[in-house]
Amino acid sequence: MEFNLKKGESAGNAIRRINLELRARIIGIFNDESLDADTAVQEIRTCIEKLRAVLRFTRPAMKSAVFRRSDRALEEFSTEIKDMRESAVMVETFDCLTDHYRPFLNTEELQTVRQALQNRHVQAMEAYRERLDMKELESAFVQLELFLDRTDRVKLTRTMLKSSVQDVYSRGRELQQSLEQDPDTEYSHGLRLEARYLWHQLRMLEQQAPGEMLTTLADLEALGELLADDNDMAVLAENLRTRSGLCCNRIQAELLDSLAETRRIALLSAVLRRSAGIYERTPDQFIGDLFPQTE
């Protein structure tokens, strides 16, 4: 699919086309028997993230209550299928953590910890496959589409698209400022979502202002990766603290928790440096730099 506005295509037609193509892609994933469950869920969640970014384009032309209901429905659907990802993320994050601190760790001793996490992931996958009914999930998504159909009936202009980008940027800027004052996981998670929505939106508009856009897209992609790594470290640390005997003894759990939190400090420092450059401008300045031409 072409995830961008085509030359000569109206704003409304472009959003309707992209919306429909994303929904068709999700239905295709449900019916693709060649995909394993982990890959299918990951791809579906990526499509849902894009749909939420597209939905934000329609916000200026929708009633607030309708937008909130539609966005909440997408969020709940994504949450419903995310469970199995957590066990996979913990294995991947454990590997990243031990690789980073390898010179200071007895990696042989920690192999039993990794094996315990891997076994837990395999068990989670098996349990997920047993309860996962792709047809039932597909049916639930078809019901969700009734909400999304409302976005196909709104009248959009390119000015509205820019207004939406400005709004998403403004929300991200507020979260970035909050994160500077308080390195709370809620703020970092919120900033990751807003940065991703902005990245998706600018990708769709890239052909409209290619010069400034390329630099901003690269910065947003790097910021998203840093925030994703921080989120994964937070998930691992939280599980180690709250689930006794999850994968290791108390001493090992405290060691890994300490390392994960130390790694998070470094990641959040990098996040704040990167995000400061992205969000240093006011929303008006940001839009003016991206779209200097007047309509």
C-alpha positions in Angstrom: 0.0 0.0 0.0 1.0 3.6 -0.6 1.2 5.1 2.9 1.2 8.7 1.7 -0.9 11.3 0.0 -0.6 11.0 -3.8 0.0 14.0 -6.0 -3.4 15.5 -6.9 -5.3 13.4 -4.4 -7.7 15.3 -2.1 -7.1 15.1 1.6 -10.4 13.3 2.3 -9.8 10.7 -0.5 -6.3 10.0 0.7 -7.4 9.4 4.3 -10.3 7.2 3.2 -8.0 5.2 0.9 -5.2 4.7 3.5 -7.8 3.8 6.2 -9.4 1.2 4.0 -6.1 -0.3 2.9 -4.9 -0.6 6.5 -8.2 -2.3 7.5 -7.9 -4.7 4.5 -4.3 -5.5 5.6 -5.5 -6.5 9.1 -8.1 -8.8 7.6 -5.4 -10.2 5.4 -3.2 -11.0 8.4 -6.1 -12.8 10.1 -6.4 -15.1 7.1 -2.7 -15.6 6.4 -1.9 -19.1 7.7 1.8 -18.7 6.9 2.3 -16.2 9.8 3.1 -17.4 13.2 0.9 -16.0 16.0 3.7 -13.7 17.4 4.3 -12.1 13.9 0.6 -11.8 13.2 -0.1 -10.0 16.5 2.9 -7.7 16.0 1.8 -6.7 12.5 -1.8 -6.2 13.6 -0.7 -3.9 16.4 1.5 -1.9 14.0 -1.5 -1.5 11.7 -3.7 -0.4 14.6 -1.0 2.2 15.6 -1.2 3.5 12.0 -5.0 3.6 12.1 -4.8 5.7 15.3 -2.5 8.1 13.6 -4.8 8.3 10.6 -7.8 8.8 13.0 -6.0 11.8 14.4 -6.1 13.4 11.0 -9.9 13.4 11.2 -10.1 14.9 14.7 -10.5 18.5 13.5 -13.6 17.5 11.5 -15.2 15.2 14.1 -17.1 15.7 17.3 -14.9 15.1 20.3 -17.0 12.3 21.7 -17.0 10.4 18.4 -13.2 10.7 18.1 -12.7 9.5 21.7 -15.0 6.5 21.2 -13.3 5.5 18.0 -9.8 5.9 19.5 -10.7 4.0 22.6 -12.1 1.2 20.6 -8.8 0.9 18.6 -6.8 1.1 21.8 -8.8 -1.7 23.5 -8.5 -3.9 20.5 -4.8 -3.5 20.5 -4.6 -4.2 24.2 -6.7 -7.3 23.8 -4.1 -9.0 21.7 -0.9 -7.7 23.3 -0.5 -10.2 26.1 1.8 -12.7 24.3 4.2 -9.9 23.3 5.2 -9.2 26.9 6.8 -12.6 27.4 8.7 -12.2 24.1 9.8 -8.7 25.1 11.2 -9.9 28.4 13.4 -12.4 26.6 14.6 -9.8 24.1 15.2 -7.2 26.7 17.1 -9.6 29.0 19.4 -10.3 26.0 19.9 -6.6 25.4 20.6 -5.9 29.1 23.1 -8.8 29.5 24.9 -7.9 26.3 25.2 -4.3 27.4 26.7 -5.3 30.8 28.5 -8.4 29.6 32.0 -7.4 30.9 30.6 -7.1 34.5 28.4 -10.2 34.6 28.8 -13.9 35.0 26.8 -14.7 31.9 27.1 -18.5 32.4 25.2 -18.2 35.7 22.6 -16.0 34.0 21.9 -18.6 31.3 19.5 -20.4 33.7 17.6 -17.1 34.1 17.3 -16.7 30.3 16.2 -20.3 29.9 13.5 -19.7 32.5 12.3 -16.6 30.6 12.4 -18.5 27.3 10.4 -21.4 28.8 7.9 -18.9 30.1 7.5 -17.4 26.7 7.0 -20.8 25.0 4.3 -21.6 27.6 2.7 -18.2 27.0 2.7 -18.8 23.3 1.1 -22.2 23.7 -1.6 -20.9 26.0 -2.2 -18.0 23.6 -2.6 -20.3 20.6 -5.1 -22.4 22.5 -7.3 -19.4 23.3 -6.6 -17.4 20.2 -9.4 -17.7 17.6 -8.4 -15.7 14.6 -12.0 -15.9 13.2 -13.4 -14.6 16.4 -10.8 -11.8 16.5 -11.6 -11.0 12.9 -15.3 -10.8 13.7 -14.4 -8.4 16.6 -12.4 -6.2 14.2 -15.3 -6.1 11.7 -17.5 -4.8 14.5 -14.8 -2.2 15.3 -14.9 -1.1 11.7 -18.3 0.4 12.3 -16.6 3.0 14.4 -13.9 3.6 11.8 -16.5 4.0 9.0 -17.5 7.3 10.6 -14.0 8.7 9.7 -14.8 8.0 6.0 -17.7 10.4 6.1 -15.9 13.5 7.5 -14.9 16.3 5.1 -11.2 17.0 5.3 -9.0 19.7 3.8 -5.2 20.0 3.8 -5.5 22.8 6.3 -7.2 20.3 8.7 -4.3 17.8 8.1 -1.8 20.4 9.2 -4.0 21.3 12.2 -4.0 17.7 13.2 -0.2 17.5 12.9 0.2 20.6 15.0 -2.1 19.1 17.6 -0.2 15.8 17.8 3.1 17.8 18.0 1.7 19.9 20.8 0.6 16.9 22.8 4.0 15.4 22.4 5.7 18.6 23.4 3.6 18.8 26.6 4.6 15.2 27.5 8.3 15.9 26.7 8.2 18.9 29.1 6.5 16.7 31.8 9.2 14.0 31.3 11.9 16.5 31.8 10.4 17.4 35.2 9.5 13.8 36.2 11.0 10.7 34.5 7.7 8.8 35.1 7.0 5.7 32.9 3.5 7.1 32.1 5.1 10.2 30.5 7.7 8.2 28.6 5.0 5.8 27.3 2.7 8.7 26.3 5.6 10.5 24.5 6.4 7.3 22.6 2.8 7.0 21.3 2.6 10.7 20.3 6.1 10.6 18.7 4.9 7.5 16.7 1.7 9.1 15.7 3.6 12.2 14.5 6.1 10.0 12.6 3.3 8.1 10.8 1.5 11.4 10.0 4.6 13.0 8.5 5.3 9.9 6.5 1.9 10.3 4.9 2.6 14.0 4.2 6.3 13.6 3.2 5.8 14.4 -0.4 4.2 17.7 0.6 7.3 19.1 2.2 10.2 16.7 1.6 13.2 18.9 2.7 12.5 19.6 6.4 10.4 16.5 6.7 13.3 14.0 6.1 15.3 15.4 9.1 12.3 15.4 11.4 11.3 11.9 10.3 14.8 10.6 11.1 14.8 12.3 14.5 11.3 10.9 15.4 12.3 7.4 14.3 15.4 7.5 16.5 13.3 8.9 19.4 10.7 6.2 19.0 13.4 3.5 19.2 14.9 4.9 22.4 11.5 5.2 24.0 10.6 1.6 23.0 13.8 0.4 24.6 13.0 2.3 27.7 9.5 0.9 27.8 10.8 -2.6 27.4 13.3 -2.1 30.3 10.5 -0.8 32.4 8.4 -3.9 31.7 11.3 -6.2 32.6 12.1 -4.3 35.8 8.4 -4.2 36.9 8.0 -7.9 36.4 11.2 -8.7 38.3 9.9 -6.6 41.2 6.3 -7.8 41.4 6.5 -11.4 40.3 8.5 -13.4 42.9 10.3 -16.4 41.4 9.5 -15.3 37.8 12.8 -16.5 36.4 15.4 -16.5 39.1 16.1 -16.1 42.9 15.7 -12.9 44.8 19.4 -11.9 44.6 19.4 -12.4 40.8 16.1 -10.5 40.5 17.5 -7.5 42.5 20.7 -7.5 40.4 18.7 -7.5 37.1 16.2 -4.9 38.4 19.1 -2.6 39.4 20.8 -3.0 36.0 17.5 -2.4 34.1 16.9 0.8 36.1 20.5 1.9 35.5 20.1 1.3 31.8 16.8 3.2 31.8 18.6 6.3 33.3 21.0 6.2 30.3 18.1 5.7 27.8 16.0 8.5 29.3 19.0 10.9 29.2 19.3 10.1 25.5 15.5 10.5 25.1 15.6 13.9 26.6 18.5 15.1 24.4 16.8 13.8 21.3 13.3 15.0 22.2 14.6 18.5 23.2 15.7 19.0 19.6 12.4 17.8 18.2 10.1 19.7 20.5 12.1 22.9 21.1 9.9 24.9 18.7 6.4 26.1 19.4 3.7 24.3 17.5 3.2 27.3 15.2 7.0 27.4 14.5 7.0 23.6 13.9 4.2 23.8 11.3 5.7 26.9 9.7 9.0 25.2 9.2 7.5 22.1 7.7 5.0 23.8 5.5 6.4 27.3 4.8 4.2 27.8 1.7 0.8 29.4 2.2 -2.4 27.8 0.8 
